[in-house]
Amino acid sequence: MDICIIGLGYIGLPTAAMFATHGHNVLGVDVNRKVIDALSQGKIIIEEPFLEEAVSRAVKQGTLRASTEPENSDVFIICVPTPIMPDKTADLSYVESGTRKILPYLKKGNMVILESTSPPGTTRDFVGTILAEAGFVPGEDVLLAYCPERVLPGRILTELKENNRIVGGINEKSAEAVKELYKCFVEGEIYTTEATTAEMCKLMENTYRDVNIALANELAMLCERMGVNAWDVIKYANKHPRVNLHMPGPGVGGHCIAVDPWFIVEKQPEIAKIIRLARMTNDGMPHYVYNRIRELTDDIEGMKKICILGATYKPDVDDVRESPIVELIGLLKSQGSFETVIVDKHVNLEGSKERDLYEAVSDAHLVVLAVNHREFGDVDFLRMKKAMKTPRVLDTRNFWNRDAVESAGLEYNLLGWGRSAHE
């Protein structure tokens, strides 16, 4: 088939590559000229294992092209962002723009698939209405379905292929047609349902994780007050066969978990009380870590140098969308009493990508392990200690070995453990 994919971001581009390497002709459409120019040369501008090889192969064999404008196709897949607005409601302007962009090229018999994570009812009531206003009968003239991804950055190509998938059609005819399309590369089970159920499934998958993380973060805050190690509590509680507590941290980021629960709250604010509270708890963690940094440096006069290790929202990716560490850095900068130096080879934030770790910690009063990138697992703590003005670390991920840190002469502080050696 001829497939036109609107949006070549973290989901659209890998999806385009999968279809293009599994027997289809794909046109990728994006407003970002850098994305278009890179793809036209078989290259990518995001960090994702094996993706550039797949893109390069598809471009060379002529099954993947890029443009700023759609073309006549058999299938149109919308993979645009659905950001959260300041009032915590979904911004569907990109979905609207993407849908309207395909209208001049849409013909009877085409498929329209929404992959963008959206509030319940978006496919049927929002996209469907735009198609109907253009003169098409959704589900008859044009097949319409919602087919969300369920992938982990760093493993996107593998999980696009291996994970189970849900297809939510506005009718059975739409669902079955889209299921047949995705069978070309999906090796997991493909389940069909109706569109709004599929939308709610996608949101609840991430809401489940968000609520669980909020519970872990609340546990961490409780344990700090009580002098208990939350990480030990989690480790031993999870020995129970029906308990699976997640891990605490400095906040929740990414375009999914940090955003999706708000789409449910938007639709039913009076009922979604637990979901809202979990979001507020996780959204508040950068502030909580900021206060911990203040406490740990309250014995230091004047400007305090804080070295932040990691800025992305999760380890070993280059994605800073909704990153709680970016918010933490902003909080530190806003006070005027902290100098921040960032180290992260995955993303260039204030020179972080090229910065040497041991130069960065020079004369620092506190090192904050914010993201557990693999490269931070092999730190020379003795060298770090010698370079620092105050040999003190805050591990927000329980990533470093306490004995190794302390044997090098560094004061070890762990988020979720109310223990501070310098008190």
Steps between C-alpha positions, in 0.01 A plus 500: 500500500591866474516634855526864602615564858440847645764578762851355505584518869583229752205287385427611143850444365548148645150408379585629154820296500316183603239529224764597243710194580200266495365535148336842489583833337511772764499878481594670826366853548633749752523877545858478626733553205793346691305176534412500130854576384652236729253229396554576133864407558411188697585666831314591820529779755378306804680236705350153468684168458484344151265768367750672272596166344134424425436848361813487285404159359147613415616823337756315289242250377258784420221399738538798736488866397446827685310816422332796663176421315287182478422313177217277386531176698307193608566557869551815706651462848502798735791492746514859622555628856213558742663733755350602830396863536559713812148420623581128471270440204604336174619715212340333197609770257763272345247219457262746338770642275619153398146385422418807295833468318400164351149605389600617147659157439236282662290267282223252568641168608799653683594423860560772757680388815569712806803389705537816709410449865174689547210555739217246476272578208761676285492249214122474470390848603792723398673338201175339387320834503769665286473217246120520503506876444721435195228279354618152604304247702750366759499125512346471152656742251820517708602237753595663831682351799720573798817291533728614784860400536628331817874542472795591718754754372827318443306190389250648258568285192509181705181581685312620192558150367464286811242673721130425493291771335147638531300625202188699580278551200193722481341183363607138458579549131754772584658301784548186293651687205753679718584176680584338166725796413705482820541124471779564251745573782324442836590156634303541823126456529283771345172548687206686351249709688315829449690827479419663834577179689841488330565864589411432863721189504800702386439765764446249781816308418702811574272615782553170680874559494463865600287414804743226602797736469313762703447242773874426497584871510263553793664204673841660441387824660347314795814294553723808495290643784522174696864418435414185305656392169211494250704289258528224760126524567428460128748215461348295781137595435544379142587155634123465548364311197225756435693823567697695240592844630678718245809709576506861622697772326530873433178508296331351196576617149447406140205567274296209636490442875539868590220602264249223433330489844398864460295403193282285725476772764397743225203283405381410852656741753249424776569128495872469412618605847769236555637561151519875560669456839758263352580754227539775757728281712727415208492854363613618843811282519739749334402749771554234766849419365575871481418530870725202575783677316439811708512294820818325396676828423361713783837488678673668203519877470490695176448359151460122500616296203274206417607245240200325343567164337234436236226722358280268293175359633637143513837324462686447174270704274520853360142594586446797735125534448338579837832414668479565875874568501459794264243637743737437793778690323260787439411511870866512600575777252203708611634540853824678417697313765581191292737450210399196297725294275338222296660185363306294245650363180154419361375857477667837464357708781726795581800313364421178686574270208872574469573571866744278687353366823811557711543854375133563573527386863805718562429723803142371520318500832259223403471244219144394419461168318179595321484247215652153518667502159726197451811716482440624856526144629878502458600811693838540670369618836846567641578729209162667545565553870839661439350744249205615711499785747249317720508122446128436506259319264125456471398183320138536382489160329666259746750444222834524681637257754502673835809318626697590186401866532577524870827307478623772264429759768177639357189564708222290353138617505217301345158627397253305712734443793491759776869477579749781463855447617578869543210572735 
